[in-house]
């Protein structure tokens, strides 16, 4: 039987070929291809070791460290890195009452450990006492809305710890109700353009499941703060939004009638001049009914909320027919004693479309 070469088709003897033969590999020589499974496992193990080292440096209790996932660990480390950028070593007299915000960041061992001389010996206990006296919790944001600091007493307001809140995301918009994102962006932009100007917005914030079951929904919070340059020269990287977040009454759902004790109704012509108002306005705002009739609704509004009220007014004005309603708006209205009342206002067309009726629920 004649054997032909598969390459040149010439007759060959057994075990011969016109193609060059490979030399035999020496025993123990490396193979041309090898699996990367062991290398991937080695990288994962190294990452896990580094994450465990970072977790061990976080200034929280051992019990809290045991419950931290790798995601939570990285969220806390990123929070402290942002804090280290805004509050570098040696920063004193900042508005944040927590000495551990001023973090050294020269090496990994000092990443999460507060400097030894940055706080008095009784710093943590004193900070806890001061926080317990506040009507809400403290919030610090970077110029782009990233979370930099949240005080520990946030759990008393939202039912979530700092770690649990960071699991929602690393920006303030991740913990706010989606309907308030646009208003919050506008207010933060206004505050950033005019450092030192105080702005306020109200929004529901994410809460724990137990809180929602107990209170019937998320917690409405008034965020009041301003941008401050922490170092000179001032720049976006050295500016922070320092805010106090105080709880207000829960915002009613669209189909939630709620209690009648915390609301009043007002009737207006199409330019929002008062034509009538229920007597309960005296309890909430201090005005007598006769004092408001003939006044403009806009004369009572906080200047920062005039645009939001105008948007609602325009929406209900452009709606057709009686009963057409506009969305809710959370506004500040001037009381007779010159303080501000937070109202959740719903507006609709009435009187054959020739009048506007507002239902205002007092939030605080």
C-alpha positions in Angstrom: 0.0 0.0 0.0 1.4 3.4 -1.1 1.2 6.3 1.3 1.0 9.8 -0.1 1.9 13.0 1.6 -1.2 15.0 2.5 0.7 18.3 1.6 2.5 17.6 -1.7 0.8 14.3 -2.7 4.1 12.5 -3.3 4.6 8.9 -2.2 6.3 8.6 1.2 7.6 5.8 3.4 5.9 5.1 6.7 6.2 7.7 9.4 7.6 10.3 6.9 6.3 13.7 5.8 7.6 16.6 3.8 6.7 19.1 6.6 9.3 19.8 9.3 8.8 17.8 12.4 8.5 19.4 15.8 11.3 18.7 18.2 10.4 16.8 21.4 9.8 19.1 24.4 12.0 18.5 27.3 10.3 17.2 30.4 9.1 20.0 32.6 9.1 22.7 29.9 6.3 25.2 30.0 3.3 24.5 27.8 2.4 27.0 25.0 -1.1 27.5 26.6 -2.1 27.4 30.2 -5.3 28.0 32.1 -5.8 31.4 33.9 -8.1 29.9 36.5 -5.5 29.8 39.2 -4.2 33.3 38.3 -7.8 34.7 38.6 -8.2 33.0 41.9 -5.0 34.5 43.1 -6.1 38.0 42.1 -9.4 37.6 43.8 -7.7 36.4 47.0 -5.4 39.4 46.9 -8.4 41.8 46.4 -10.2 40.1 49.3 -7.1 40.5 51.6 -6.9 44.2 50.7 -10.6 44.8 51.3 -10.3 43.0 54.7 -7.4 45.3 55.6 -9.4 48.4 54.7 -12.4 47.1 56.6 -10.2 46.6 59.7 -9.1 50.2 59.6 -12.6 51.7 59.5 -13.4 53.5 62.8 -16.5 51.4 63.5 -17.3 48.7 66.0 -16.2 45.1 65.4 -19.8 44.0 65.3 -20.5 46.5 62.4 -17.4 45.4 60.6 -18.5 41.7 60.7 -21.8 42.7 58.9 -20.1 44.8 56.2 -20.2 43.4 52.7 -17.4 44.2 50.3 -19.8 46.7 48.6 -20.4 48.4 51.9 -16.7 48.5 52.7 -15.9 50.2 49.4 -18.7 52.7 49.9 -17.4 53.7 53.4 -13.8 53.9 52.1 -14.9 56.2 49.2 -16.9 58.4 51.6 -13.8 58.8 53.8 -11.6 59.5 50.8 -13.9 62.3 49.7 -13.9 63.6 53.2 -10.1 63.5 53.2 -10.0 65.7 50.1 -12.3 68.3 51.6 -10.9 68.1 55.1 -7.2 67.4 54.8 -4.9 66.8 57.8 -4.6 69.9 60.0 -8.1 71.3 59.1 -9.7 72.7 62.1 -12.8 74.7 62.9 -15.0 73.1 60.2 -18.7 73.0 60.4 -18.8 69.2 60.7 -18.8 68.1 64.3 -16.9 64.8 63.8 -13.1 64.9 64.2 -12.6 61.7 62.1 -13.6 63.6 59.0 -10.1 65.2 58.9 -8.3 62.2 57.6 -4.7 61.7 56.6 -4.3 60.0 53.3 -0.6 59.6 52.8 -0.6 55.9 53.3 -3.1 53.0 53.4 -2.5 52.4 57.2 -3.8 55.9 58.0 -6.6 56.0 55.4 -9.4 55.4 57.9 -7.8 56.3 61.2 -8.3 59.8 62.6 -5.2 61.9 63.5 -4.2 61.6 67.1 -4.2 65.3 67.7 -7.3 66.3 65.7 -9.8 66.0 68.6 -10.0 66.3 72.3 -10.0 63.0 74.3 -13.8 63.2 74.8 -14.5 63.9 71.1 -16.7 61.0 70.2 -18.8 61.2 73.3 -19.1 65.0 73.0 -20.1 64.6 69.3 -22.8 62.1 70.2 -24.3 64.5 72.8 -24.3 67.4 70.4 -25.9 65.4 67.6 -28.6 64.3 70.0 -29.6 67.9 70.5 -30.1 68.7 66.8 -33.6 68.6 65.3 -32.2 66.5 62.4 -29.0 65.1 61.0 -26.0 66.8 59.3 -25.2 66.3 55.6 -22.1 67.4 53.7 -22.0 67.2 49.9 -19.3 67.8 47.3 -19.8 70.3 44.5 -21.2 67.5 42.2 -23.6 66.2 44.8 -21.5 63.3 46.1 -22.0 62.3 49.7 -19.0 63.4 51.9 -20.4 63.1 55.4 -23.6 62.0 57.1 -24.0 62.3 60.9 -24.6 59.1 62.9 -28.0 60.3 64.1 -29.5 59.8 60.6 -30.8 56.5 62.0 -33.1 58.4 64.3 -34.7 60.2 61.3 -34.6 57.6 58.5 -34.3 54.3 60.4 -31.1 53.6 58.3 -27.5 53.6 59.5 -24.9 55.5 57.5 -23.7 52.2 56.0 -27.2 51.2 55.0 -27.8 54.6 53.5 -24.6 54.4 51.4 -25.8 51.1 50.0 -28.5 53.1 48.1 -25.8 55.1 46.2 -23.0 57.6 46.7 -24.9 60.8 45.7 -27.6 62.8 47.4 -30.0 62.0 44.5 -29.7 58.3 45.3 -31.4 58.8 48.7 -34.0 61.4 47.5 -37.4 60.7 46.0 -37.2 60.8 42.3 -39.9 63.5 42.0 -37.6 65.9 43.9 -34.5 65.4 41.8 -35.1 68.4 39.5 -35.9 70.8 42.3 -32.9 69.6 44.3 -30.6 70.1 41.3 -31.9 73.6 40.8 -31.4 74.6 44.4 -27.9 73.1 44.6 -26.9 74.8 41.4 -28.2 78.1 42.7 -26.3 77.6 46.0 -23.1 76.7 44.0 -23.4 79.8 41.9 -23.8 82.1 44.9 -21.6 80.6 47.7 -23.0 81.5 51.1 -26.6 81.8 50.0 -28.8 79.5 52.0 -31.2 77.3 50.0 -33.9 74.9 51.2 -35.8 72.1 49.5 -38.2 69.4 50.8 -38.1 65.8 49.6 -38.9 62.3 50.8 -35.8 60.3 51.6 -35.4 56.6 51.5 -36.1 54.8 54.8 -36.0 51.3 56.2 -38.7 48.8 55.7 -39.6 48.9 59.4 -40.0 52.7 59.2 -42.3 52.5 56.2 -44.5 49.9 57.8 -44.7 52.0 61.0 -45.3 55.4 59.4 -46.9 54.4 56.1 -44.2 55.7 53.8 -40.8 57.4 53.5 -39.8 60.4 55.6 -40.2 63.9 54.2 -37.1 66.0 55.1 -36.3 69.7 54.7 -32.7 70.1 53.6 -31.4 73.6 54.5 -27.8 74.5 53.7 -25.2 76.5 51.8 -22.0 76.1 49.9 -18.9 77.1 51.8 -15.3 77.3 50.7 -13.3 75.3 53.2 -9.9 76.4 52.0 -8.4 79.3 50.1 -8.3 79.8 47.1 -11.9 78.8 46.6 -12.6 76.2 43.9 -15.1 73.4 43.3 -12.7 70.9 44.8 -12.5 72.9 48.1 -16.2 73.8 48.3 -18.8 71.8 50.2 -22.5 72.0 50.7 -23.2 71.9 54.5 -26.8 71.2 55.4 -29.1 70.4 58.3 -31.8 67.9 57.4 -34.9 68.1 59.6 -37.9 65.9 59.4 -41.3 67.3 58.4 -44.7 65.7 58.3 -45.0 63.0 55.7 -46.0 64.2 52.3 -49.6 62.9 51.5 -50.1 60.6 48.6 -52.2 61.8 45.7 -55.1 59.6 46.8 -54.6 60.1 50.6 -57.2 62.2 52.2 -55.3 62.3 55.5 -56.4 64.3 58.6 -58.5 67.4 58.0 -56.9 69.1 61.1 -53.6 70.0 59.3 -55.1 71.6 56.1 -57.0 74.6 54.9 -58.5 75.6 51.6 -58.3 78.9 49.7 -60.1 80.2 46.6 -58.5 82.5 44.1 -59.2 84.2 40.8 -57.0 83.2 37.9 -54.2 85.6 38.9 -54.1 83.9 42.4 -55.6 86.8 44.3 -57.5 85.5 47.4 -61.3 85.6 47.1 -62.0 83.3 50.1 -60.2 81.0 52.6 -61.4 78.7 55.3 -61.2 79.8 58.9 -58.6 77.1 59.8 -56.0 79.3 58.1 -55.8 81.3 61.4 -54.6 78.2 63.2 -51.9 77.4 60.6 -50.7 80.8 59.4 -52.1 83.2 62.1 -54.0 85.5 59.6 -57.7 86.3 59.9 -59.8 85.5 56.9 -60.5 89.2 56.2 -56.7 90.0 56.1 -56.1 87.6 53.2 -59.0 88.4 50.9 -57.8 90.7 48.1 -54.1 89.8 48.7 -52.0 88.0 46.1 -50.9 84.4 46.9 -47.4 85.4 45.7 -47.1 88.1 48.4 -46.9 85.3 51.0 -44.4 83.0 49.3 -40.7 82.7 50.0 -38.7 84.2 47.2 -36.9 81.0 46.5 -40.2 79.2 46.0 -41.8 81.7 43.7 -40.7 79.9 40.5 -42.0 76.6 41.7 -45.4 78.2 42.6 -45.5 79.9 39.2 -44.9 76.6 37.5 -47.8 75.0 39.4 -49.9 78.1 38.6 -49.1 77.9 34.9 -49.9 74.2 34.8 -53.4 74.7 36.4 -54.0 77.8 34.3 -53.3 75.9 31.1 -55.6 73.0 32.0 -59.0 73.0 30.4 -62.3 72.9 32.3 -63.4 72.7 35.9 -61.8 70.1 38.1 -58.5 70.0 36.2 -55.7 69.7 38.7 -52.0 70.4 38.7 -49.3 68.5 40.6 -48.4 69.1 44.2 -45.8 71.7 45.2 -44.0 72.1 48.6 -43.8 75.8 49.3 -42.8 78.1 52.2 -45.5 80.6 53.2 -45.0 83.6 55.5 -46.9 83.3 58.8 -48.3 86.4 60.5 -45.5 86.1 63.2 -42.9 86.4 60.3 -41.8 82.8 60.4 -42.1 80.4 57.5 -44.6 77.5 57.3 -44.0 74.6 55.0 -47.2 73.7 53.0 -47.9 70.9 50.5 -50.2 72.7 48.0 -52.5 71.1 45.5 -54.4 73.3 43.0 -57.4 72.7 40.7 -59.7 74.7 38.4 -63.2 75.4 39.8 -66.1 77.7 39.1 -66.5 76.7 35.5 -62.8 77.2 35.0 -62.9 80.8 36.2 -61.4 80.2 39.6 -58.6 78.2 41.3 -59.0 76.3 44.5 -55.9 75.4 46.6 -55.8 72.8 49.3 -52.8 73.4 51.6 -51.5 70.9 54.1 -49.2 72.1 56.8 -46.0 70.0 57.1 -44.4 71.6 60.1 
